Structures are given as C-alpha cells and as structure tokens.
Amino acid sequence: MIMIGLTGWGDHPKLYPPGTPAREKLARYADYFPLVEVDSSFYAVLGEATYRKWLEEAPQLAFILKAYRGMTGHLRGKNPYPDADAMYRAYLDSIAPVVESGRLKAVMFQFPPWFDCTAEHVRQLRAIKRRMQGLPLAVEFRHRSWYAQNVLEETLAFLRLEGWIHIICDEPQIGEGSVPVVLEPAHPELTLVRLHGRNTGGWLQSGSPDWRETRNLYCYTSEELHEWGRRLDTLLEKGARELGMIFNNNSGGDAAPNALEMMKLLGMTAGELPPQQLDLF
C-alpha cells in the first residue's frame, strides 16, 4: 500500500480555490490526500485540543507528526521545560489524541546536519526509543556519515533491531552536504520517502537570507516522478508493506501538483486542482 501526502496543509495555494478560509483547508486537503506531515509540532508542543480539532475536521486522514525541536537538537535558547523527562512527557501528552485515534503513522525525528554517526548519537537514538513508549518512530538522517560505505549495513541493521522507520530522502546530490538515496526498508510495517526537490543552488545557500524560501524551490518532472515510481516498486519488492511518500518541494507551490501527478502515475484516484484567478497585473 502506498500513501501520498504533503508537508502541512495551509501553505499549498494551488490546492484551494482563491479565498478559501484557513479553517476549511484541512478538510479540503483530506479530499485529495490520505496522509499529512505536521510541521508545527516541531516548533512548539501543541495542545491536545488542537489535535482533537484536526482529527474531527479530517476523520479519514492519517498523520506523521514531527518531533519537537528540543527533542532533536535544533532548539536554540532556553528550553521551556526543566528537563528532558518533562519535555518528552509534555509532547506525549499533547499527541495522545492522535495516538488514541489509531491514525498516527509515525513521529518523525529529523535530526540536524551535524548529527553524525557516532557512538554518542547511537546512544541518543536508543534513549529516544525508550522515552517514546513504543510509538512508531521514523528517523531522517541529514549527515552523510550514516550512509558511508563502511557503516551503511550497520546503520540499517541498527534501525531494524531498534524498530526505527527509515526515511529515504530525495534531495540534491552534492556530496558531503546531502544524503544519498538508499532504497532500503528497515521497519516491517512502514517506510517513508520525503521529496525535498533537487534545487542544488538553493540547497547550498544556507547563509542566504532567503535560504528557507529557495531550498525547496523545485518542480519534479514527469520523468523524475516515473523514476520514483520504479523506486517504490523496488522498495515493495524488498519487503516494504506500506509506503508513505511526502512532497516537501513547496517553496514555489509545486508539492501539491507533483503529488497529484504521482498519484495518477501510480493508478490512484487523484482530484483535479481548482481553477485559480489569473494575475493579470
């Protein structure tokens, strides 16, 4: 089984008729896609009421929840929680409605580019697994050392042993500043694919003031999507039972059109984008 979705639902203007109120966007999103990645859970530990509201607005939708940045080493400044135990407890309490609904696909731990393959970071992954109380956890490595030729098999064996869902990334291939596409499932139930685009220039300009706006500025071609169709087949042949594919290439609004094209390519029913107002002036 393959599920296609996007990062968030608010920032996809091509998905909604002009003037669609923000409060209606989640329900409309769920008319197109069965899966969504929640990014706002990275920036703050949200209230339970927020998750309950989302569950009610889109009763058929499954969720990937991004781990809070204090749990992945991204937090800068003072931690609002007195210690790690309190932080993890607050996060687990907040997402309880999604867990109880049975619609949590995974909590996604996207580690920073400096989180390299070291014994200390392996211990940190084990500690996170214990703290998260048996929930499905997915890991996205952003340091190439985890996939180095001399440790790749050990990385995959570790993920399988510890029960981590492997996130496979599509991104510009620029050597040390990116991770390779490694088509290997690790968890028996789920494998995730995240498509960040292939904008090499935007990817490299981390010091630029508009870096976050240009990093994922990319539209996949039909040929590139067909390539990913073949890669999904490879993952299924290797034993992946369920695949989740998230399009994160939305700096130019291309994620939704690319995701719908991918669904059509895979023979899924895909809705048509609504007509947009012409910007003539």
C-alpha positions in Angstrom: 0.0 0.0 0.0 1.2 3.5 -0.9 0.0 6.7 0.7 0.8 10.1 -0.8 0.8 13.4 1.1 2.3 16.9 1.7 4.1 18.7 4.4 1.3 20.6 6.1 -2.0 21.8 4.5 -2.0 25.5 4.9 0.8 26.5 2.5 -0.4 25.0 -0.7 -2.2 27.7 -2.6 -2.8 25.7 -5.8 -4.8 23.2 -3.8 -7.6 25.5 -2.8 -9.9 28.0 -4.6 -8.9 31.6 -4.1 -10.2 33.0 -0.8 -10.6 29.6 1.0 -10.6 30.4 4.7 -7.8 28.8 6.7 -10.3 26.9 8.9 -11.6 25.0 5.8 -8.2 24.0 4.4 -7.6 20.8 6.4 -10.9 19.2 5.4 -10.3 20.2 1.8 -6.8 18.8 1.9 -8.2 15.5 3.1 -10.4 15.3 0.0 -7.1 15.0 -2.0 -4.7 13.1 0.2 -4.8 10.3 2.8 -1.7 11.4 4.7 -0.2 14.6 6.0 3.0 15.6 7.8 2.5 18.1 10.6 5.4 20.6 10.8 4.0 22.9 13.5 4.7 20.2 16.2 8.4 20.8 15.6 8.2 24.5 16.6 6.1 24.0 19.7 4.4 21.4 21.8 0.8 21.9 20.8 -2.3 21.5 23.0 -4.4 18.3 22.9 -7.3 20.4 21.8 -5.5 21.3 18.6 -5.0 17.7 17.7 -8.6 16.8 18.6 -9.9 19.6 16.4 -7.8 18.3 13.4 -9.0 14.8 14.0 -12.6 15.9 13.9 -12.1 18.1 10.8 -10.5 15.3 8.7 -11.7 12.0 10.1 -10.2 9.9 7.3 -6.7 11.5 7.5 -3.5 9.8 8.8 -0.8 11.8 10.5 3.0 12.0 10.6 4.0 14.3 13.5 7.3 16.0 13.5 9.1 15.7 16.8 9.6 18.8 18.9 12.9 20.6 18.1 14.0 20.3 21.7 14.0 16.5 21.2 16.2 16.6 18.1 18.9 19.1 19.0 17.5 22.0 17.0 16.4 24.2 19.9 18.3 27.5 20.4 18.0 29.5 23.6 16.4 28.4 26.8 14.4 25.2 26.9 10.9 25.9 28.2 11.0 22.6 30.1 13.0 22.0 33.2 14.5 18.7 32.0 14.2 16.1 29.2 11.7 14.0 31.2 9.3 16.9 31.4 9.7 17.8 27.7 9.0 14.2 26.5 6.1 13.9 28.9 4.6 17.1 27.6 5.0 16.0 24.0 3.5 12.6 24.6 0.5 14.1 26.5 -0.1 16.5 23.6 -0.2 13.9 20.9 -2.3 11.4 22.9 -5.5 12.1 20.9 -3.8 11.2 17.6 -2.3 8.0 19.2 -5.7 7.1 20.7 -7.4 7.6 17.3 -5.2 5.0 15.7 -4.3 7.5 13.0 -0.7 8.1 13.9 1.6 6.8 11.2 4.8 7.9 12.9 6.6 10.5 15.0 9.3 11.8 12.7 12.7 12.7 14.2 14.5 14.8 11.6 18.0 15.4 13.0 20.2 18.4 12.2 23.0 18.2 9.7 25.6 18.0 12.5 24.0 14.8 14.0 26.6 12.4 12.6 27.2 8.7 13.1 28.9 8.5 16.5 28.6 6.2 19.5 27.0 9.1 21.5 24.3 9.7 18.9 23.6 6.0 18.7 23.0 6.0 22.4 20.8 9.1 22.0 18.6 7.2 19.5 18.3 4.3 21.9 17.3 6.7 24.7 14.7 8.4 22.5 13.2 5.0 21.6 12.8 4.3 25.4 11.3 7.7 26.1 8.7 7.4 23.3 7.0 4.4 24.9 6.6 2.1 21.9 5.2 4.6 19.4 6.1 4.2 15.7 9.2 6.4 15.2 10.8 7.5 11.9 14.3 8.9 11.5 15.7 11.2 8.9 19.4 11.5 8.9 20.9 14.6 7.3 24.6 13.8 7.8 26.1 11.6 5.2 28.2 9.6 7.7 25.3 7.3 8.5 25.3 6.1 4.9 29.1 5.8 4.4 30.1 2.6 2.6 31.8 1.2 5.7 28.9 1.7 8.1 25.8 1.5 5.8 24.9 -2.1 6.7 25.4 -1.4 10.4 23.1 1.7 10.2 20.4 -0.4 8.5 20.9 -3.3 10.9 20.6 -0.9 13.9 17.4 0.7 12.5 15.9 -2.8 12.1 17.0 -4.0 15.5 15.7 -0.9 17.3 12.5 -0.7 15.3 13.1 2.7 13.6 11.2 3.5 10.4 13.7 4.6 7.7 13.1 7.9 5.9 14.5 7.9 2.4 15.2 11.3 1.1 15.3 12.8 -2.4 17.4 15.9 -2.4 20.2 17.5 -4.4 23.3 15.2 -4.6 26.1 17.5 -3.6 28.5 15.2 -1.8 29.0 15.9 1.9 26.1 18.4 2.1 23.5 15.8 1.3 22.5 12.2 1.9 22.2 9.6 -0.8 19.0 7.8 -1.9 19.2 4.4 0.0 16.3 2.2 -1.1 16.2 0.0 2.0 13.2 -0.6 4.3 14.1 -1.0 7.9 10.7 -1.4 9.7 8.4 -4.3 8.9 5.3 -2.1 8.7 6.3 1.3 7.2 8.9 3.0 5.1 8.8 6.8 4.4 10.0 8.8 1.4 10.4 12.6 1.6 11.0 14.6 -1.5 12.8 17.9 -0.9 13.4 18.8 -4.5 16.7 19.0 -6.4 17.5 22.6 -6.3 21.2 22.4 -5.9 21.8 26.2 -5.9 19.1 26.8 -3.2 20.4 23.8 -1.1 23.9 25.2 -1.0 23.0 28.8 0.0 22.5 28.1 3.7 23.9 31.6 4.6 21.5 33.4 2.3 18.6 35.4 4.0 16.1 33.7 1.7 17.6 30.2 2.0 14.5 28.7 3.6 12.3 30.1 0.7 14.6 28.8 -2.0 15.9 25.5 -0.5 12.8 23.5 -1.7 12.1 25.6 -4.8 11.7 22.8 -7.3 9.2 21.1 -9.6 9.7 17.5 -10.3 9.4 16.5 -14.0 7.2 13.6 -15.1 10.4 11.6 -15.9 11.6 12.1 -12.3 8.3 11.0 -10.9 8.3 7.9 -13.1 11.8 7.2 -11.7 10.3 7.3 -8.2 7.5 5.0 -9.3 10.2 2.5 -10.2 11.9 3.1 -6.9 8.7 2.5 -5.0 8.4 -0.8 -6.8 11.9 -1.7 -5.7 11.0 -1.0 -2.0 7.9 -3.1 -2.3 10.0 -5.9 -3.8 12.4 -5.6 -0.8 9.6 -6.2 1.6 8.1 -2.8 2.4 4.5 -3.4 3.4 3.4 0.2 3.5 5.0 3.3 1.9 4.3 6.9 2.8 5.5 9.5 0.3 5.7 13.1 1.4 6.3 16.0 -1.0 8.2 18.8 0.6 9.1 20.8 -2.5 6.7 23.6 -1.9 8.7 26.9 -2.0 7.1 27.6 -5.4 3.8 25.8 -4.7 4.8 22.6 -6.6 4.3 20.0 -3.9 0.5 19.5 -4.5 0.6 19.3 -8.3 3.6 16.9 -8.1 1.9 14.7 -5.5 -1.4 14.5 -7.6 0.6 13.7 -10.7 2.4 10.9 -8.7 -0.9 9.5 -7.6 -2.2 9.4 -11.2 1.1 7.7 -12.3 0.5 5.0 -9.6 -3.0 4.4 -10.8 -4.7 6.1 -7.8 -7.7 8.3 -7.9 -6.5 11.9 -7.8 -8.6 15.0 -7.6 -8.1 18.0 -10.0 -6.7 21.2 -8.8 -9.3 24.1 -8.7 -9.0 26.9 -11.2 -7.0 29.8 -9.9 -7.6 33.5 -10.5 -5.5 35.0 -13.3 -3.0 37.5 -12.0 -3.0 39.9 -14.9 -1.4 43.0 -13.4 
